[in-house]
């Protein structure tokens, strides 16, 4: 997700941006939207100057991607474990195997969730950065 912001302060290779975001108000059922003004400190990769309008590279998409992978991986592992239990436990001579299949699915789901979390913890999110200065003449 990319947003735009205005540089309000410079501090070395960091810049403080004023970003105006649209946020829904109320219960979210209607189309009521308001704006909020926030200040974000980002890396100044484009050598922007004060009052320049810049494109802000954000990590919202990466967070959404990681959440989706975490949820889908956990559900897939649960289904795989439960199905494996349904196929495996009758051959082992277990007559009442449904609870064991469910438990195997839960164990595999928890294991997958923890493994995915460990993988994402090793790869930190990229820092937000000012990517490019917008041309004031462009519409």
C-alpha positions in Angstrom: 0.0 0.0 0.0 1.4 3.4 -0.9 0.3 6.7 0.6 1.5 10.2 0.2 2.7 12.6 2.9 4.3 15.9 3.3 7.8 16.3 4.9 7.5 18.4 8.0 10.8 17.7 9.6 14.2 16.3 8.6 16.6 14.6 11.0 19.7 13.1 9.3 18.5 10.3 7.0 15.0 10.3 8.7 12.1 12.4 7.8 8.8 13.1 9.6 5.8 13.0 7.3 2.3 14.3 7.8 0.0 11.7 6.3 -3.7 12.2 5.9 -5.5 8.9 6.1 -9.2 8.1 5.3 -10.8 6.1 8.1 -14.3 4.8 8.4 -16.5 6.1 11.2 -19.4 4.5 13.0 -20.2 0.8 12.8 -18.7 0.4 9.4 -22.1 -0.4 7.8 -22.5 2.9 6.0 -20.2 4.9 3.7 -19.2 7.4 6.4 -15.5 8.2 6.1 -13.5 10.9 7.8 -9.8 11.8 7.7 -7.2 11.7 10.3 -3.8 13.4 10.3 -0.9 11.4 11.6 2.8 12.0 11.8 5.2 9.1 10.8 8.9 9.0 11.0 10.4 7.2 8.0 13.7 6.7 6.2 14.3 9.4 3.7 15.4 7.3 0.7 14.6 9.9 -1.9 16.5 12.9 -0.3 13.2 14.9 0.1 13.3 18.4 1.4 11.0 20.2 3.7 7.4 20.6 2.4 8.0 18.0 -0.4 5.1 15.6 -1.1 6.5 12.1 -1.1 5.3 8.6 -1.7 5.3 6.5 1.5 6.1 2.8 1.2 4.1 1.1 3.9 4.1 -2.4 5.4 0.3 -2.9 5.4 0.3 -5.3 2.5 3.1 -7.3 4.0 1.2 -7.6 7.3 -2.0 -8.7 5.5 0.0 -11.3 3.5 1.6 -12.7 6.6 -1.7 -12.9 8.4 -3.3 -14.7 5.5 -0.4 -17.2 5.2 -0.6 -17.8 9.0 -4.3 -18.4 9.0 -4.5 -20.5 5.8 -1.4 -22.6 6.8 -3.0 -23.3 10.2 -6.3 -24.4 8.8 -4.7 -26.5 6.1 -2.5 -28.3 8.7 -5.6 -28.9 10.9 -7.6 -30.4 8.0 -4.6 -32.5 6.9 -4.1 -33.8 10.4 -7.8 -34.6 10.9 -8.0 -36.4 7.6 -4.8 -38.3 8.3 -6.2 -39.4 11.6 -9.4 -40.6 9.9 -7.4 -42.7 7.6 -4.7 -43.9 10.0 -6.4 -44.7 13.3 -8.8 -47.4 12.0 -5.8 -49.3 10.6 -4.2 -49.1 14.1 -7.3 -50.9 15.6 -8.8 -47.8 17.3 -12.5 -48.2 17.2 -13.5 -44.7 18.5 -11.1 -42.7 16.4 -12.9 -39.4 15.8 -11.6 -37.6 19.0 -8.1 -38.8 18.2 -8.4 -37.5 14.6 -9.5 -34.2 15.9 -6.7 -34.0 18.4 -4.2 -34.9 15.7 -5.6 -32.1 13.6 -5.3 -29.6 16.4 -1.7 -30.6 17.2 -0.7 -30.2 13.6 -2.5 -26.9 13.3 -0.7 -25.5 16.4 2.6 -26.9 15.1 2.1 -25.2 11.7 1.1 -21.9 13.4 4.2 -21.9 15.6 6.4 -22.8 12.6 5.0 -20.1 10.4 5.4 -17.5 13.3 9.0 -18.6 13.8 9.7 -18.2 10.1 8.2 -14.7 10.0 10.0 -13.7 13.2 13.3 -14.4 11.4 12.3 -12.0 8.6 11.5 -8.6 10.1 9.1 -6.3 8.4 10.8 -3.7 6.1 10.9 -0.2 7.6 8.6 2.4 6.2 10.4 4.8 3.9 9.8 7.8 1.7 10.3 6.3 -1.7 9.9 9.2 -4.2 9.3 12.9 -4.4 6.0 13.7 -6.2 6.2 16.3 -9.0 4.2 19.3 -7.9 3.2 20.0 -11.6 1.5 16.6 -12.0 -2.2 16.4 -11.3 
